[in-house]
Amino acid sequence: MLTVEAILNRVRAAIHDEQKTGYSDATLTSYINDGIRFLRRTVFAINPLLLTDVDVSGTLAAGESRIAAGVRLSHVSAVRVGGRLLTQMN
């Protein structure tokens, strides 16, 4: 995986700003993060399964309402109990 510094160096080379006179690191990082968010929203709108990295499952004890995923989740696509899909309630 690339570091933020490596990504900034690649961007600066592409925009011919190796001397850091045109854009600050904070500005470029903000643009990069905006691009990542846009890409995730676009991919998710087309096919959310492309962003699925891990399946999390567990058993809830009586009276419990949470399962610790152990990973960072960006979206929950389905919740099933005994194989039956639960619908979302507001």
C-alpha positions in Angstrom: 0.0 0.0 0.0 1.2 3.5 -0.8 1.9 6.0 1.9 0.3 9.5 1.7 3.8 10.9 1.1 4.3 8.6 -1.9 0.9 9.5 -3.3 1.6 13.2 -2.9 4.9 12.8 -4.7 3.2 11.0 -7.6 0.6 13.7 -7.8 3.2 16.5 -7.7 5.1 14.9 -10.5 2.0 14.6 -12.6 1.1 18.2 -12.1 4.7 19.4 -12.4 4.8 20.8 -8.8 7.8 19.0 -7.4 9.0 22.2 -5.8 5.7 22.5 -3.8 5.0 26.0 -5.0 1.5 25.5 -6.4 -0.4 23.5 -3.8 0.1 22.7 -0.1 0.2 19.1 1.1 -3.1 19.7 3.0 -4.8 21.0 -0.2 -3.6 18.0 -2.3 -4.6 15.6 0.5 -8.1 17.1 0.6 -8.5 16.7 -3.2 -7.3 13.1 -3.0 -9.7 12.3 -0.2 -12.5 13.9 -2.1 -11.6 11.7 -5.1 -11.6 8.6 -3.0 -15.0 9.4 -1.5 -16.4 10.1 -5.0 -15.0 6.9 -6.3 -16.5 4.9 -3.4 -19.9 6.5 -3.9 -19.8 5.8 -7.6 -18.8 2.2 -7.3 -21.2 1.6 -4.5 -24.1 3.0 -6.6 -23.2 0.7 -9.5 -22.3 -2.5 -7.6 -21.9 -2.4 -3.8 -20.5 -5.9 -3.7 -17.3 -4.7 -5.4 -16.6 -2.9 -2.1 -17.3 -5.9 0.1 -14.1 -7.1 1.8 -15.3 -9.3 4.6 -18.3 -11.2 5.8 -18.9 -10.8 9.5 -21.1 -13.2 11.4 -21.7 -14.0 15.0 -24.2 -15.1 17.5 -26.1 -12.8 19.7 -26.8 -13.8 23.3 -30.2 -13.2 24.7 -30.6 -9.5 25.5 -27.6 -8.4 23.4 -28.0 -6.2 20.3 -24.5 -5.9 18.9 -21.8 -8.0 17.3 -18.3 -6.7 17.4 -17.0 -6.9 13.8 -13.3 -6.5 14.6 -12.9 -4.7 11.3 -13.9 -1.2 10.0 -17.1 -1.5 8.0 -18.1 1.0 5.4 -21.5 -0.4 4.8 -23.7 -3.3 6.0 -25.4 -4.8 2.9 -27.6 -7.4 4.7 -28.4 -8.8 8.1 -29.8 -12.3 8.3 -31.1 -14.3 11.2 -31.4 -18.0 10.7 -30.9 -17.4 6.9 -33.8 -14.9 6.8 -33.1 -11.4 5.7 -34.0 -8.7 8.2 -35.4 -5.4 6.8 -34.2 -2.1 7.9 -36.4 0.0 10.1 -36.1 3.8 10.7 
